[in-house]
Amino acid sequence: MLHPETTSYLEHHGLIDLRRVSSVARTLRYLTAGGGVLLEEPIAYRFTSYATLYAALVGHLEPERYHLGREVTRLDEDEGGVRMSFADGAVERFDLVVGADGVRSTVRSLLFPDVRPRYAGYVGWRGTLPIDRLPASGLDVLTRVLAYHVGRRTHVLSYEIPVEHRSGARSMNWVWYRNVAGGELDSLLTDRDGVRHDISLPPGAVGDEHVRKLRSAAAALPPPFRDLVEATSEPFVQVIVDIEAPAMVVGRVCILGDAAFCLRPHIAVGTAKAAADARSLADELRGTGGDVDAALRRWEPRQLALGRATLRRTRDVGERAQVTGTFVPGDPSVAFGLREPKDGNFPDLAGPG
């Protein structure tokens, strides 16, 4: 999901065309087990895919500042800076190192080697299907909306996303959260070649037995979701984890986004929190006239508080949906939002259209 926090800087500087890189949903729709409409409410959300967003942004980065295939192996503090060692033997010095390197963050592992992902007890099965291949049962129910179904300690949702490099083309993206005992996780995360993965399995890698079980279990979903899952040729798996770093600054090294706090997806603010971390850091560096140490002292407490608050909230939503069974469709507290529920709405999309 895109969020006003994610896009405001990019829009202000003319770096992104939201109409090209996003799809719009103006209705949140909950389905009954039989596929009928349980309730609806207005929303003003934009959705994209990482590939589409990446393609839109990467062209704005100067080639001399963007180096692929360089593995960081060591960080060492010196007076007023950081020496970064690379796997190719090179060593470079920087005034500030920002680890924005995601859930598998190398920088986090160097700073906090004991911090590990904590399994939440369930996985997100995912898949995409071109809209023109959507089964008839979903045409009027799933298109142009954010659709949900909440079952017994499980929930599933879908929304449209743009297709990279195909103007106007859309795919239906779906996520189905299913509880998986820790002992079963090893088998699920072992791909067709016998390789055990850690956090996700890409499309085409999930073992046939697990895909068959998924399709069989989908019979209990509302028909639009059941048919959507069955029509998806290569569903894939994301393990739901929590990651919480004890700090975001060590000397002149900082971490942000998923590198600092990896959130469960339920409030849809992963990219928004990363953007907020980055924007705030830039503002502090400007506000202190480039005094890195002062900027980091001012920046860390606020972003730590934001990370911890969003982590608590997304844990709460996940536990209610998957563990306690107390997730209530339409509860405003589960709405998407970074600092508070519903702040993920785009004001320009409000109202009919």
C-alpha positions as CSV (number, residue, x, y, z in Angstrom):
1,M,0.0,0.0,0.0
2,L,1.1,3.5,-0.7
3,H,0.6,6.2,1.9
4,P,0.6,10.0,1.8
5,E,3.7,9.8,4.0
6,T,5.4,7.6,1.3
7,T,4.6,9.8,-1.6
8,S,4.6,13.4,-0.4
9,Y,8.3,14.1,-0.9
10,L,8.3,12.3,-4.3
11,E,5.2,14.2,-5.5
12,H,6.6,17.6,-4.3
13,H,9.8,17.1,-6.3
14,G,8.1,15.7,-9.4
15,L,9.7,12.3,-9.0
16,I,6.6,10.1,-9.3
17,D,3.3,10.0,-11.2
18,L,0.8,8.4,-8.8
19,R,-1.7,7.8,-11.6
20,R,0.8,5.6,-13.4
21,V,2.3,3.7,-10.5
22,S,-0.8,3.0,-8.4
23,S,-4.3,1.7,-8.4
24,V,-7.2,3.2,-6.4
25,A,-9.7,1.6,-4.0
26,R,-12.5,3.8,-2.7
27,T,-14.5,1.0,-1.0
28,L,-13.6,-1.4,1.8
29,R,-15.8,-4.5,1.5
30,Y,-16.1,-7.4,3.9
31,L,-17.5,-10.7,2.5
32,T,-19.5,-13.3,4.3
33,A,-18.6,-17.0,4.1
34,G,-21.1,-17.4,1.3
35,G,-19.6,-14.5,-0.7
36,G,-22.2,-11.9,0.0
37,V,-21.4,-8.4,1.3
38,L,-21.2,-8.2,5.1
39,L,-20.5,-4.5,5.2
40,E,-18.9,-1.7,3.2
41,E,-17.3,1.6,4.0
42,P,-15.6,4.4,2.0
43,I,-11.8,4.5,1.9
44,A,-9.3,6.5,-0.3
45,Y,-6.4,4.1,-0.7
46,R,-3.7,3.7,-3.3
47,F,-1.9,0.4,-4.0
48,T,1.2,-0.5,-5.9
49,S,3.8,-3.2,-6.2
50,Y,7.5,-3.0,-5.1
51,A,8.6,-3.7,-8.7
52,T,6.5,-0.9,-10.0
53,L,7.6,1.6,-7.4
54,Y,11.3,0.6,-7.7
55,A,11.2,1.0,-11.5
56,A,9.7,4.5,-11.0
57,L,12.3,5.6,-8.6
58,V,15.6,4.0,-9.7
59,G,15.9,6.2,-12.8
60,H,16.2,9.2,-10.5
61,L,19.3,7.9,-8.7
62,E,22.7,9.1,-10.1
63,P,24.7,6.0,-11.4
64,E,27.8,7.2,-9.5
65,R,25.8,7.0,-6.2
66,Y,24.1,3.6,-6.8
67,H,26.4,0.5,-6.6
68,L,24.9,-3.0,-7.0
69,G,26.6,-6.2,-5.9
70,R,28.7,-4.7,-3.1
71,E,28.6,-6.7,0.1
72,V,29.3,-4.9,3.4
73,T,31.3,-7.0,5.8
74,R,32.4,-4.7,8.6
75,L,31.8,-1.3,10.2
76,D,34.4,0.5,12.3
77,E,34.1,3.8,14.0
78,D,36.9,6.3,13.9
79,E,37.1,10.0,14.9
80,G,34.1,11.7,13.3
81,G,33.2,8.9,10.8
82,V,32.7,5.3,9.9
83,R,35.0,3.0,7.9
84,M,33.0,0.5,5.8
85,S,34.7,-2.7,4.6
86,F,33.5,-4.6,1.6
87,A,33.7,-8.3,0.6
88,D,36.0,-7.3,-2.4
89,G,38.6,-5.9,0.0
90,A,37.8,-2.2,-0.4
91,V,37.5,0.1,2.6
92,E,35.8,3.4,2.4
93,R,35.1,6.1,4.9
94,F,31.8,8.0,5.4
95,D,30.6,10.8,7.7
96,L,27.3,8.8,8.2
97,V,26.1,5.3,7.3
98,V,22.4,4.7,7.0
99,G,21.3,1.1,7.0
100,A,18.1,1.1,4.9
101,D,18.6,-2.5,3.9
102,G,15.4,-4.2,4.8
103,V,14.3,-7.2,6.7
104,R,17.6,-9.1,6.2
105,S,19.6,-6.0,7.1
106,T,23.4,-6.5,7.0
107,V,23.9,-3.2,8.9
108,R,21.5,-4.4,11.7
109,S,23.3,-7.7,12.0
110,L,26.6,-5.9,12.4
111,L,25.3,-3.6,15.0
112,F,23.0,-6.0,16.9
113,P,24.0,-9.6,16.1
114,D,21.6,-11.0,18.7
115,V,18.5,-9.5,17.1
116,R,16.6,-12.2,15.2
117,P,13.2,-12.3,13.5
118,R,10.5,-13.6,15.9
119,Y,8.0,-15.9,14.2
120,A,4.4,-14.7,14.7
121,G,2.9,-18.2,14.3
122,Y,1.4,-17.7,10.9
123,V,2.3,-17.1,7.3
124,G,0.9,-15.0,4.5
125,W,0.2,-17.0,1.3
126,R,0.3,-14.6,-1.6
127,G,-0.4,-14.5,-5.3
128,T,-1.3,-12.2,-8.2
129,L,-3.6,-12.8,-11.2
130,P,-4.1,-10.6,-14.2
131,I,-7.5,-8.9,-14.0
132,D,-8.5,-10.3,-17.4
133,R,-8.1,-13.9,-16.0
134,L,-10.1,-13.2,-12.9
135,P,-12.8,-15.9,-12.4
136,A,-16.4,-14.7,-13.0
137,S,-17.3,-15.0,-9.3
138,G,-14.9,-12.2,-8.5
139,L,-15.6,-9.7,-11.3
140,D,-18.2,-7.7,-9.5
141,V,-17.1,-8.4,-5.9
142,L,-13.3,-8.0,-5.9
143,T,-12.5,-5.4,-8.5
144,R,-11.9,-1.8,-7.7
145,V,-12.2,-2.4,-3.9
146,L,-10.2,-3.6,-0.9
147,A,-11.9,-6.8,-0.1
148,Y,-11.7,-8.8,3.1
149,H,-13.0,-12.0,4.6
150,V,-12.4,-12.8,8.3
151,G,-12.8,-16.4,9.3
152,R,-12.0,-18.5,12.3
153,R,-8.4,-17.4,13.2
154,T,-7.7,-16.6,9.6
155,H,-8.3,-13.8,7.2
156,V,-7.8,-13.1,3.5
157,L,-7.8,-9.8,1.5
158,S,-7.3,-8.7,-2.1
159,Y,-6.8,-5.5,-4.0
160,E,-5.7,-4.4,-7.5
161,I,-2.1,-3.4,-8.3
162,P,-0.6,-1.9,-11.4
163,V,1.5,-4.1,-13.8
164,E,5.0,-2.8,-14.3
165,H,5.7,-1.5,-17.9
166,R,2.1,-2.0,-19.0
167,S,0.2,1.2,-18.8
168,G,-3.3,0.8,-17.4
169,A,-2.9,-3.0,-16.8
170,R,-3.9,-4.4,-13.4
171,S,-3.5,-7.6,-11.5
172,M,-5.4,-8.8,-8.5
173,N,-3.1,-9.2,-5.5
174,W,-4.3,-11.4,-2.7
175,V,-3.0,-12.4,0.8
176,W,-4.3,-15.2,2.9
177,Y,-3.0,-15.5,6.5
178,R,-2.9,-19.1,7.7
179,N,-1.6,-20.4,11.1
180,V,1.4,-22.8,10.7
181,A,2.9,-24.6,13.7
182,G,6.6,-24.1,14.1
183,G,7.3,-27.8,13.4
184,E,5.6,-27.5,10.1
185,L,7.4,-24.4,9.0
186,D,10.6,-26.3,8.0
187,S,8.7,-28.4,5.4
188,L,6.8,-25.4,4.1
189,L,10.0,-23.3,3.6
190,T,11.9,-26.0,1.9
191,D,11.7,-25.4,-1.9
192,R,11.4,-27.8,-4.8
193,D,15.2,-28.2,-4.8
194,G,15.4,-29.1,-1.1
195,V,16.8,-25.7,-0.1
196,R,15.5,-24.3,3.2
197,H,14.6,-20.6,3.0
198,D,14.2,-18.3,6.0
199,I,11.5,-15.7,5.5
200,S,9.9,-16.2,2.1
201,L,9.6,-18.5,-0.9
202,P,9.2,-16.9,-4.3
203,P,6.6,-17.9,-6.9
204,G,7.2,-21.3,-8.4
205,A,9.4,-22.5,-5.5
206,V,6.7,-23.8,-3.1
207,G,6.4,-27.6,-3.0
208,D,3.5,-29.2,-4.8
209,E,2.2,-30.8,-1.7
210,H,1.8,-27.5,0.1
211,V,0.2,-25.9,-2.9
212,R,-2.3,-28.8,-3.1
213,K,-3.1,-28.4,0.6
214,L,-3.6,-24.6,0.1
215,R,-6.1,-25.2,-2.8
216,S,-7.9,-27.8,-0.8
217,A,-8.3,-25.5,2.2
218,A,-9.5,-22.7,-0.1
219,A,-12.8,-24.5,-0.5
220,A,-13.8,-23.0,2.9
221,L,-13.3,-19.4,1.6
222,P,-16.0,-17.3,0.1
223,P,-16.4,-18.3,-3.6
224,P,-14.7,-15.2,-5.0
225,F,-11.6,-15.8,-2.9
226,R,-11.7,-19.5,-3.3
227,D,-11.7,-19.2,-7.1
228,L,-9.0,-16.5,-7.0
229,V,-6.7,-18.8,-5.1
230,E,-7.4,-21.7,-7.3
231,A,-6.8,-19.7,-10.5
232,T,-3.4,-18.5,-9.3
233,S,-0.8,-20.8,-10.8
234,E,2.2,-20.0,-8.5
235,P,1.2,-18.9,-5.0
236,F,4.1,-18.0,-2.8
237,V,4.7,-17.7,1.0
238,Q,5.8,-14.9,3.3
239,V,6.6,-15.8,6.9
240,I,5.2,-13.3,9.3
241,V,7.8,-12.1,11.8
242,D,8.5,-9.3,14.2
243,I,11.9,-7.6,14.3
244,E,12.7,-4.9,16.9
245,A,16.1,-3.3,17.2
246,P,17.0,-2.0,20.6
247,A,18.3,1.3,19.1
248,M,18.4,3.0,15.8
249,V,21.8,4.8,16.2
250,V,25.2,3.5,17.2
251,G,27.8,6.2,16.8
252,R,27.5,7.5,13.3
253,V,25.6,4.4,12.0
254,C,21.8,4.4,12.0
255,I,19.2,2.0,10.7
256,L,15.7,2.8,9.5
257,G,12.6,1.2,7.9
258,D,12.5,-2.6,8.0
259,A,16.1,-2.7,9.1
260,A,15.1,-1.3,12.5
261,F,11.5,-2.5,12.9
262,C,10.0,-5.1,10.6
263,L,6.2,-4.9,11.0
264,R,3.5,-7.4,10.3
265,P,1.6,-6.2,7.2
266,H,-1.8,-5.7,8.8
267,I,-1.8,-1.9,9.0
268,A,0.0,-1.6,5.7
269,V,2.7,1.0,6.7
270,G,6.0,-0.6,6.1
271,T,7.0,1.8,3.3
272,A,5.3,4.7,5.0
273,K,7.4,4.2,8.2
274,A,10.6,3.9,6.1
275,A,9.8,7.1,4.3
276,A,9.0,8.9,7.6
277,D,12.3,7.7,9.1
278,A,14.2,8.9,6.0
279,R,12.4,12.3,5.7
280,S,12.9,13.0,9.4
281,L,16.6,12.2,9.2
282,A,17.1,14.5,6.2
283,D,15.2,17.3,8.1
284,E,17.3,16.9,11.2
285,L,20.5,17.0,9.1
286,R,19.4,20.2,7.5
287,G,18.1,21.7,10.8
288,T,21.5,21.1,12.5
289,G,23.5,22.5,9.6
290,G,25.0,19.1,8.8
291,D,26.0,18.4,12.4
292,V,25.6,14.6,12.1
293,D,25.9,13.8,15.8
294,A,23.4,16.4,16.8
295,A,21.0,15.4,14.1
296,L,21.1,11.7,15.2
297,R,20.5,12.7,18.8
298,R,17.4,14.6,17.9
299,W,16.2,12.0,15.3
300,E,16.4,8.7,17.2
301,P,14.0,9.2,20.1
302,R,11.1,10.2,17.9
303,Q,11.6,7.5,15.3
304,L,12.1,4.8,18.0
305,A,8.8,5.9,19.5
306,L,7.1,5.7,16.1
307,G,8.6,2.2,15.4
308,R,7.6,0.8,18.7
309,A,4.1,2.2,18.5
310,T,3.5,0.8,15.0
311,L,5.0,-2.5,16.0
312,R,2.6,-2.8,19.0
313,R,-0.4,-1.9,16.8
314,T,0.3,-4.3,14.0
315,R,1.0,-7.1,16.5
316,D,-2.3,-6.4,18.1
317,V,-4.2,-6.6,14.8
318,G,-2.5,-9.8,13.9
319,E,-3.1,-11.5,17.3
320,R,-6.8,-10.5,17.1
321,A,-7.2,-12.0,13.6
322,Q,-5.1,-15.1,13.9
323,V,-4.9,-16.1,17.6
324,T,-7.7,-14.8,19.7
325,G,-10.3,-14.6,17.0
326,T,-11.5,-11.1,18.2
327,F,-10.9,-9.2,14.9
328,V,-14.2,-7.5,14.2
329,P,-15.0,-6.5,10.6
330,G,-15.4,-2.7,10.4
331,D,-13.6,-2.0,13.7
332,P,-12.0,1.5,13.0
333,S,-9.0,0.6,15.1
334,V,-7.8,-1.9,12.4
335,A,-7.9,0.6,9.6
336,F,-4.6,1.3,7.7
337,G,-2.6,4.1,9.0
338,L,0.9,5.1,10.2
339,R,0.4,7.3,13.2
340,E,-3.3,6.5,13.7
341,P,-5.9,4.4,12.0
342,K,-7.2,5.8,8.7
343,D,-4.4,8.3,8.1
344,G,-3.5,6.1,5.1
345,N,-6.3,7.7,3.1
346,F,-5.4,10.1,0.3
347,P,-7.4,13.3,0.7
348,D,-7.6,13.9,-3.0
349,L,-9.4,10.6,-3.5
350,A,-12.1,11.3,-0.9
351,G,-15.6,11.2,-2.3
352,P,-17.1,9.6,-5.4
353,G,-15.0,9.1,-8.5
